[in-house]
Amino acid sequence: MPTIDRLEVADLFARLARMLDERRHDEIDRVYHPDIAVHSPRGELRGLGEVTEFLTQERDELVQHVHGDILVDLDGDRATATANQLVYFYRDGQPPHRRTGLRVATAAVKTPDGWRFIEMSISPAWIQEG
């Protein structure tokens, strides 16, 4: 069922955005594998514990993630996927004060609970302040 698997991997990006935007960090295991490794210009995070700790740091801004141009390549119970990601940073009731365009490259694995990202590399394409 490659088409279903392809859709489920692509769906991970939507679940990731909702989890991040709505700060539903208790749902992190529905998106990330326990052995997740996240690589970004801010550094590297390994495992659900480190990722959760980073995401739950006190921040006074909200975010909205939008993914597009998602491409998924399947290889049995493993997949690679890429996407362009726009992130808007704002404060409640105010327009965005920062915008970023990112390129996201991932690896995903099929688990008994469904597909999960096991590796993610985030690279900024551009940043706009103000």
C-alpha positions in Angstrom: 0.0 0.0 0.0 2.6 2.6 -1.0 0.0 5.3 -1.6 -1.4 5.0 1.9 2.1 5.0 3.4 3.1 8.0 1.3 0.0 9.9 2.6 0.6 8.9 6.2 4.2 10.2 6.0 3.1 13.4 4.4 0.4 13.7 7.2 3.2 13.8 9.8 4.0 17.3 8.7 0.5 18.5 9.4 0.5 16.7 12.8 3.9 18.3 13.5 2.6 21.8 12.7 -0.6 21.3 14.9 1.5 19.9 17.8 3.9 22.8 17.7 1.4 25.6 17.0 -1.1 24.5 19.6 1.7 23.6 22.1 0.3 20.0 22.5 3.7 18.7 23.6 2.0 15.7 25.2 1.4 14.4 21.7 5.1 14.5 20.7 5.2 10.7 20.5 2.5 10.8 17.8 5.0 12.6 15.5 8.5 11.7 16.6 10.1 8.3 17.2 11.6 7.8 20.7 15.1 7.9 19.1 14.4 11.2 17.2 17.4 13.3 16.2 16.8 16.9 15.2 19.5 18.9 13.6 19.2 22.7 13.2 21.3 25.8 13.3 20.4 26.0 17.0 22.2 22.6 17.6 21.2 19.0 17.9 18.5 17.3 20.0 18.4 13.6 20.6 15.4 11.6 22.0 11.9 12.7 23.0 13.2 14.0 26.3 15.5 16.6 24.8 13.0 17.6 22.1 10.2 18.0 24.7 12.5 20.0 27.0 13.4 22.4 24.1 9.8 22.8 23.0 8.4 23.4 26.5 10.9 26.3 27.3 9.0 29.4 28.3 8.4 31.6 25.3 6.3 34.8 25.0 5.6 34.3 21.3 3.3 32.0 19.4 4.0 30.3 16.1 2.2 29.1 13.0 3.8 26.5 10.8 2.8 26.0 7.1 4.2 23.1 5.1 4.3 22.8 1.3 6.0 21.0 -1.5 6.1 17.8 0.5 8.0 15.0 -1.3 8.0 11.4 0.1 10.2 8.5 -1.0 9.4 5.1 0.4 11.7 2.1 1.0 9.6 -0.5 2.8 9.1 0.5 6.4 11.5 3.5 6.0 10.9 6.8 4.2 12.6 10.1 3.5 10.6 13.2 3.1 11.3 16.9 2.4 9.2 20.0 2.7 9.3 23.7 2.6 8.1 25.2 5.9 7.0 28.8 6.6 7.0 29.8 10.3 5.3 32.9 11.5 6.2 34.2 15.0 3.6 36.5 16.6 2.1 37.6 19.9 -1.6 37.0 20.7 -3.7 39.3 18.6 -0.8 40.9 16.8 0.6 40.4 13.3 3.8 38.4 12.9 7.0 40.1 14.0 9.2 37.5 12.4 8.9 35.1 9.5 11.2 32.3 8.3 11.4 30.0 5.3 12.9 26.7 6.1 13.8 23.5 4.3 13.1 20.4 6.2 14.5 17.0 5.4 13.4 14.0 7.4 13.7 10.3 7.8 10.6 8.3 9.0 10.0 4.8 10.1 6.9 2.7 10.3 6.1 1.6 13.8 3.3 -0.5 15.2 1.6 2.9 16.0 2.1 4.3 12.6 4.8 6.4 10.9 7.1 8.6 13.0 9.9 11.0 12.2 13.2 9.5 13.4 15.5 12.2 12.0 14.9 15.8 11.0 17.3 18.4 9.5 16.1 22.0 9.5 17.9 24.6 7.3 16.9 28.2 7.0 16.4 29.6 3.5 15.5 33.1 4.7 14.5 35.1 7.8 12.5 38.3 7.8 12.3 40.5 10.9 9.6 43.0 11.6 
